[in-house]
Amino acid sequence: LLVSKDLGKHLLEVEDLLQKHGLLEADISAQTERVQALNAAALKFSELEGYQPCDPQIICNRVNHVQTCLEELGELAGKRRKELEDSRQLWAFFQEMEEAEAWIREKEQILAAKTCGRDLSSVLTLTNKHKSMLGELGSRRALLHQAMKRGEQILAKKRFSPGGIQEKMREVRLRWKKLEEVTGLHQQRLQEALNFFQFSAETDDLVAWLQDTYRIVSSDDFGHDDYSTQALLRKHRAVVEEVEKHRAAVLALRKQLALLAPEHRQGVDVQIRVVEVEQLYGEVAEVAVLRQQWLQDALAVYRMFSEVHACEVWVDEKEQWLERMEVPEELDEVEVVQHRFESLDQEMNSVMGRILDVNQVVQQLVDGGHPSSEEVRSCQDHLNSRWNRVVELVERKKSQLSSVLKIQNYLLEC
């Protein structure tokens, strides 16, 4: 049993042989105590004085022979245990290699079947799963490194033929290297897909914002008075600032597209999408400029109407006063009226300046093709007409006063 060359053909068989060997060692240990007891008893016969049933030398030789055989048996048992343990280490190494190969095959199949997702959500899910797999890969790499070290230790003992061990280590290393390459390639493809879908999502968000902004800047609400138009103009200026802030994002689309993988950036759809965004942004910016001009024109119109109203109120008041006023015949009363006309001249100069400003604003609106040009022109004509009437009334009253003064001065001289 102890000189058997059967060291097992796989790990389970070696474990079984080691278990049987352990029983044999226990039996040897038990027999050792028995042999030692028998040897001790036999040596007593070699020490007898007088009658000796056997030659003491024969007894000593026999005891030494049995002891030597027992020691040889112990040495054989120790040697076989060492051989069996080395065999177990060898087959444990091969089993670890087989498990590593099986794990590698499993991951290769998983990677071969994996896609890169259809949208941003699925890509993010696959990326998280791939990160978990990278963690497994790191743990398995450490275990494989330890197994390879055990393989090197087996080779260093030179107890077994190195061919099979070296071949197995070479095969596993090659498969592991290939797995790492495939894993790296899949990670790269996932990152490329992630970049593409993030680019698409950001582009979609930008398009949605531009569409909403276009609806805002293309509104036909320009307010109904000075206050409401000013409020709309303030809001529109804030929108214009946001449009300007998004200019950089639109200009960066081309650079982001160039950074995508060839299979993504060379797609016709994505290139068309970028052109559509650029065109849409151009339209939004253009319409925003037009709306700002329209709001400013509307504000100018409402302010002009307000100024016209103020002027007409003054014209109404002076027109009524002039029409009701009777030129007095007494000199002292004439002088009072004359002083009032001097004050009126100052007021008229101030109002004249305001009317000239109104005429200038009207001319700018008409020249700019304002949609309310006819209404503005009509309002201007009406104000100028009434102003001319007041001027005529003033001139007429002044002429009357001048005549009265001449008469009074003539009478005084007489």
DOGUDREN-617309 format. One line per 8 residues: number of its first residue (from 1); their letters; for each residue x, y, z of C-alpha. Coordinates in pm, 1 decimal. Each point is the difference from the previous one (the first is absolute). Layout:
# DOGUDREN-617309
NUM) A) X Y Z | ...
END
This chain:
# DOGUDREN-617309
1) LLVSKDLG) 0.0 0.0 0.0 | 276.6 246.7 88.0 | 208.5 -65.8 -311.5 | -301.4 39.0 -231.0 | 50.2 239.6 -291.3 | -368.9 87.7 -11.7 | -11.4 372.4 85.5 | -347.9 65.1 -141.3
9) KHLLEVED) -122.2 131.1 -332.1 | -210.5 287.2 132.1 | -50.8 192.4 320.8 | -281.1 -213.3 141.8 | 201.1 -319.6 -53.9 | 303.7 151.5 172.4 | -218.2 110.1 291.6 | -128.3 -355.8 26.5
17) LLQKHGLL) 355.3 -141.5 -6.7 | 108.0 247.3 268.5 | -291.5 -103.9 215.7 | 96.6 -368.7 -39.8 | 363.1 85.7 66.9 | -101.6 172.5 318.2 | -168.2 -320.6 116.9 | 315.3 -191.3 -87.7
25) EADISAQT) 212.9 246.3 197.5 | -230.2 -43.9 296.1 | 40.3 -376.0 -27.9 | 381.7 37.4 -14.3 | -11.3 222.6 305.8 | -202.1 -260.6 187.8 | 233.2 -279.0 -109.4 | 300.8 209.9 106.0
33) ERVQALNA) -112.1 -10.5 361.4 | -52.5 -376.0 -22.3 | 343.1 -58.5 -160.4 | 172.8 212.1 259.1 | -170.2 -197.4 276.8 | 98.7 -330.9 -157.9 | 359.9 116.3 -53.3 | 24.7 105.9 361.3
41) AALKFSEL) -131.2 -337.0 111.7 | 239.9 -183.6 -232.3 | 302.9 191.5 120.8 | -66.4 -123.8 353.4 | 86.2 -352.4 -120.4 | 337.2 125.9 -114.8 | 77.3 122.2 348.4 | -73.6 -323.4 188.7
49) EGYQPCDP) 278.2 -156.7 204.3 | 42.0 -369.4 19.2 | -235.6 -192.6 -220.4 | -62.3 177.4 -330.7 | -260.0 -154.1 -233.6 | 152.8 186.9 -296.0 | 322.5 163.7 -91.1 | -19.9 365.5 115.2
57) QIICNRVN) 164.1 116.3 -326.9 | -273.8 -164.2 -202.3 | -258.2 180.6 208.5 | 177.7 335.9 -44.1 | 36.3 -57.0 -372.4 | -366.8 -87.4 -26.4 | -107.3 306.8 198.1 | 224.0 226.6 -209.2
65) HVQTCLEE) -134.8 -150.6 -319.5 | -360.3 54.3 103.9 | 80.8 359.9 110.0 | 174.0 67.0 -329.7 | -295.0 -135.7 -195.8 | -234.5 220.2 203.7 | 213.7 307.2 -65.6 | 14.3 -79.7 -370.0
73) LGELAGKR) -376.8 -36.0 3.6 | -27.7 344.3 163.1 | 232.9 150.9 -257.3 | -200.8 -155.1 -283.5 | -321.0 134.1 155.6 | 150.3 350.1 27.0 | 130.5 -15.8 -354.9 | -338.3 -113.0 -137.5
81) RKELEDSR) -181.2 272.8 193.4 | 234.7 255.9 -151.6 | -60.8 -142.8 -347.0 | -376.3 -3.0 53.4 | 0.8 357.3 131.9 | 208.9 110.3 -298.4 | -247.6 -181.2 -224.6 | -289.9 173.3 175.1
89) QLWAFFQE) 174.0 336.1 -49.9 | 47.1 -83.7 -369.2 | -360.9 -106.2 -58.0 | -128.1 292.1 209.6 | 201.1 224.8 -231.3 | -152.7 -161.4 -309.7 | -347.6 29.2 150.7 | 57.8 370.2 70.5
97) MEEAEAWI) 113.4 41.1 -360.6 | -313.5 -176.9 -123.9 | -219.9 217.9 221.4 | 180.9 308.9 -128.6 | -53.0 -114.1 -361.3 | -366.5 -71.9 68.4 | -42.7 347.7 154.7 | 179.8 157.5 -295.8
105) REKEQILA) -224.7 -188.2 -248.3 | -309.4 113.9 188.0 | 108.2 366.1 -8.8 | 97.9 -30.5 -367.1 | -348.1 -126.9 -82.5 | -159.7 279.5 201.9 | 212.8 263.7 -171.9 | -68.7 -150.9 -341.9
113) AKTCGRDL) -376.4 18.0 61.5 | 3.0 350.7 147.0 | -123.7 301.3 -196.8 | 75.1 364.9 70.6 | -359.0 102.6 67.0 | -267.0 181.0 -199.2 | -25.1 320.9 202.9 | 168.3 190.9 280.4
121) SSVLTLTN) -181.7 -186.7 277.7 | 91.9 -346.5 -128.2 | 362.2 103.6 -60.2 | 28.9 129.5 356.7 | -143.2 -329.8 129.2 | 246.8 -201.2 -209.8 | 286.3 225.4 112.5 | -81.7 -65.5 365.6
129) KHKSMLGE) -11.9 -375.0 -67.1 | 332.6 20.6 -180.6 | 152.8 177.7 300.1 | -114.4 -292.3 217.3 | 160.2 -238.9 -246.9 | 325.0 198.7 17.5 | -9.4 -48.9 376.4 | -41.1 -376.0 -50.6
137) LGSRRALL) 284.5 8.3 -250.9 | 227.8 165.5 253.3 | -81.5 -258.1 268.1 | 44.2 -288.1 -243.7 | 330.7 147.9 -122.2 | 137.5 -11.5 357.1 | -111.5 -364.4 41.0 | 150.5 -94.4 -335.4
145) HQAMKRGE) 326.6 167.4 94.7 | 16.1 -209.3 318.3 | -77.8 -318.3 -196.8 | 276.4 81.4 -248.3 | 244.2 43.5 290.2 | -97.3 -345.7 126.6 | 61.9 -134.5 -349.4 | 347.1 155.3 2.5
153) QILAKKRF) 66.3 -159.2 339.4 | -100.9 -342.7 -136.3 | 236.7 48.7 -292.8 | 278.7 101.3 236.2 | -29.7 -332.1 187.7 | 62.5 -187.3 -329.0 | -205.7 -290.6 128.8 | -233.0 -14.7 -299.6
161) SPGGIQEK) 45.7 39.2 -373.4 | -2.2 377.0 -70.7 | -157.9 -30.3 -344.8 | -364.5 -25.0 103.4 | 31.0 264.5 269.3 | 174.6 252.3 -221.2 | -243.1 -62.8 -286.3 | -301.4 47.3 226.3
169) MREVRLRW) 143.6 321.8 147.3 | 73.0 131.3 -349.3 | -353.9 -80.0 -121.5 | -164.2 166.7 298.5 | 221.0 307.1 -28.0 | -86.9 35.7 -369.1 | -372.9 -40.1 65.3 | 17.8 244.5 288.2
177) KKLEEVTG) 180.2 254.9 -216.3 | -263.4 -41.1 -269.4 | -277.4 42.8 258.6 | 156.3 323.3 124.2 | 27.3 125.8 -358.2 | -365.3 -85.6 -70.6 | -102.8 160.3 329.6 | 194.4 315.6 -83.3
185) LHQQRLQE) -149.9 10.0 -348.5 | -352.5 -38.7 137.7 | 65.8 272.2 254.7 | 119.2 227.0 -280.0 | -313.4 -76.7 -204.4 | -218.9 70.6 303.2 | 176.6 333.2 54.3 | -42.6 87.8 -367.6
193) ALNFFQFS) -370.9 -89.9 17.4 | -33.6 200.8 322.6 | 163.6 302.2 -162.9 | -230.7 -30.2 -301.3 | -323.1 -33.7 198.9 | 103.8 281.6 235.6 | 69.8 213.3 -306.9 | -341.8 -95.1 -141.7
201) AETDDLVA) -175.4 72.7 330.2 | 170.6 338.6 36.0 | -86.4 79.5 -362.7 | -365.0 -96.8 58.7 | -11.6 219.8 310.9 | 150.6 286.9 -197.7 | -254.7 -46.5 -280.2 | -288.8 -7.0 249.2
209) WLQDTYRI) 128.0 321.8 162.8 | 42.5 169.4 -336.8 | -351.2 -101.0 -108.6 | -149.2 137.6 323.3 | 206.0 317.7 -34.8 | -107.5 38.5 -362.9 | -366.1 -6.5 109.8 | 80.0 272.3 254.2
217) VSSDDFGH) 198.5 230.0 -230.2 | -250.8 -40.4 -284.3 | -293.4 113.6 217.5 | -220.1 274.8 -146.5 | -70.5 148.7 343.7 | 164.8 343.3 11.8 | -199.6 138.1 291.3 | -293.3 239.0 7.4
225) DDYSTQAL) 160.1 299.1 168.4 | 328.9 148.2 112.2 | 16.2 -204.2 326.4 | -86.0 -342.8 -146.8 | 238.6 49.1 -294.6 | 285.2 94.2 235.6 | -67.7 -317.3 201.1 | 6.7 -212.4 -318.3
233) LRKHRAVV) 320.8 170.2 -110.2 | 170.4 -79.9 332.0 | -101.6 -365.3 -29.5 | 113.2 -12.1 -360.2 | 342.6 139.5 87.6 | 39.7 -281.4 253.0 | -93.4 -250.0 -273.9 | 254.1 159.5 -236.1
241) EEVEKHRA) 269.1 -43.7 266.6 | -90.5 -369.8 28.8 | 13.6 -35.7 -378.6 | 346.9 153.6 0.3 | 112.0 -232.7 280.6 | -110.7 -301.4 -208.6 | 207.4 116.4 -296.7 | 310.6 -171.1 141.6
249) AVLALRKQ) -189.2 -329.2 41.7 | -115.8 12.4 -362.9 | 347.2 86.1 -128.2 | 147.8 -286.1 207.2 | -219.9 -261.1 -171.8 | 241.9 -36.6 -290.3 | 294.4 -56.5 236.2 | -196.9 -253.3 204.9
257) LALLAPEH) -103.5 -178.8 -319.5 | 364.3 -23.3 -110.0 | 87.7 -172.5 329.1 | -254.3 -279.7 -52.7 | 99.0 -339.5 -134.9 | 5.1 -20.7 -383.2 | -301.4 -232.7 -8.6 | -202.9 263.9 189.4
265) RQGVDVQI) 128.5 329.7 -141.6 | -17.7 -117.8 -362.1 | -371.4 -76.7 23.2 | -214.5 211.6 -231.3 | -271.6 48.1 262.9 | 232.0 145.4 262.3 | 162.0 235.7 -251.4 | -341.6 119.6 -118.1
273) RVVEVEQL) -102.0 46.0 362.5 | 294.5 231.9 66.5 | -81.6 207.5 -309.9 | -365.8 24.5 110.8 | 104.7 125.2 344.5 | 229.2 263.1 -152.3 | -274.9 116.9 -236.9 | -258.3 7.0 278.2
281) YGEVAEVA) 231.2 203.4 220.6 | 58.5 244.6 -284.8 | -376.7 41.8 -43.3 | -53.4 49.8 373.3 | 277.5 260.6 18.2 | -134.4 181.0 -306.2 | -360.4 3.8 120.0 | 117.5 109.5 347.2
289) VLRQQWLQ) 170.3 304.9 -154.0 | -313.5 81.1 -200.3 | -227.1 -36.1 300.9 | 222.8 228.6 205.2 | -21.4 261.6 -274.9 | -376.8 -45.2 -22.1 | -37.8 39.1 375.7 | 216.1 312.3 -6.5
297) DALAVYRM) -210.5 135.9 -286.8 | -319.1 -83.4 189.8 | 139.4 172.3 307.2 | 89.4 302.1 -212.5 | -356.9 3.6 -139.4 | -159.6 -18.7 344.6 | 230.5 270.7 130.1 | -79.2 208.8 -307.5
305) FSEVHACE) -372.4 -48.7 60.0 | 51.8 101.6 362.2 | 194.1 309.5 -104.9 | -264.1 83.2 -262.3 | -272.6 -33.2 260.5 | 184.5 235.0 236.7 | 49.1 251.9 -278.0 | -362.7 -21.1 -106.6
313) VWVDEKEQ) -115.7 54.1 357.2 | 206.4 320.5 5.3 | -131.1 93.2 -346.6 | -362.2 -59.7 112.9 | 46.5 215.6 304.1 | 161.7 289.7 -190.1 | -237.5 -30.0 -291.0 | -301.7 31.7 228.5
321) WLERMEVP) 160.0 293.4 183.1 | 82.1 180.6 -322.9 | -346.3 -53.7 -143.4 | -169.4 130.3 314.4 | 236.6 290.6 48.0 | -133.8 346.2 -87.2 | 254.1 267.1 -84.1 | -51.9 279.5 258.0
329) EELDEVEV) -22.9 365.9 -97.6 | 151.0 148.4 316.3 | 373.3 53.3 -6.2 | 74.1 -151.0 340.3 | -198.4 -312.4 -86.6 | 179.5 -23.5 -334.4 | 335.2 4.4 178.0 | -111.9 -287.5 228.0
337) VQHRFESL) -102.1 -208.7 -300.2 | 324.9 88.6 -172.9 | 196.4 -136.1 296.5 | -202.3 -319.9 -16.8 | 93.6 -34.4 -365.4 | 365.7 40.9 88.3 | -32.8 -297.1 236.7 | -193.1 -185.0 -269.5
345) DQEMNSVM) 289.4 54.3 -243.0 | 237.2 -173.5 241.1 | -240.8 -292.2 40.4 | -43.0 -23.6 -376.2 | 374.6 -15.3 -53.0 | 20.3 -293.2 244.4 | -296.4 -181.7 -159.2 | 139.6 71.4 -345.7
353) GRILDVNQ) 318.9 -185.9 99.4 | -207.8 -298.4 113.3 | -199.0 2.0 -324.1 | 321.3 9.8 -203.6 | 119.5 -306.8 197.3 | -328.0 -175.6 -80.4 | 44.2 79.8 -370.1 | 354.2 -138.0 8.5
361) VVQQLVDG) -113.9 -326.7 165.6 | -281.9 -33.5 -252.6 | 239.9 46.2 -289.4 | 230.7 -270.0 139.9 | -290.3 -242.9 40.0 | -128.0 68.6 -351.0 | 347.8 -31.9 -153.3 | 47.8 -329.1 189.9
369) GHPSSEEV) -316.2 -143.4 -151.6 | -188.5 -26.9 330.9 | -330.1 -186.0 -43.5 | -187.3 285.9 173.3 | 148.6 265.6 -229.3 | -336.9 117.8 -130.9 | -147.7 33.2 348.6 | 311.4 180.8 122.6
377) RSCQDHLN) -0.9 233.0 -301.4 | -367.2 75.9 52.5 | 63.3 80.2 365.4 | 289.6 225.2 -100.2 | -210.2 182.4 -258.2 | -280.1 52.1 250.2 | 237.8 141.3 261.5 | 174.3 227.7 -250.9
385) SRWNRVVE) -335.4 120.0 -129.1 | -120.4 91.0 347.2 | 333.2 162.4 79.3 | -26.8 212.3 -312.7 | -350.6 103.9 100.6 | 121.5 108.9 342.5 | 286.4 191.7 -161.7 | -251.1 172.8 -229.0
393) LVERKKSQ) -225.3 86.2 296.0 | 293.5 139.6 190.8 | 108.6 209.7 -298.2 | -353.7 124.7 -49.3 | -37.6 97.2 366.2 | 339.5 164.6 -1.1 | -98.9 197.6 -309.2 | -317.6 111.3 171.9
401) LSSVLKIQ) 195.7 103.7 309.2 | 244.6 188.2 -217.4 | -285.6 191.6 -165.2 | -151.4 89.2 337.0 | 338.0 118.4 127.3 | 47.8 220.1 -302.7 | -342.9 154.3 51.1 | 59.9 56.3 371.9
409) NYLLEC) 340.9 153.3 -64.9 | -151.1 230.1 -266.7 | -271.3 115.6 241.1 | 258.6 64.2 267.4 | 205.6 210.4 -237.3 | -309.8 196.7 -96.6
END
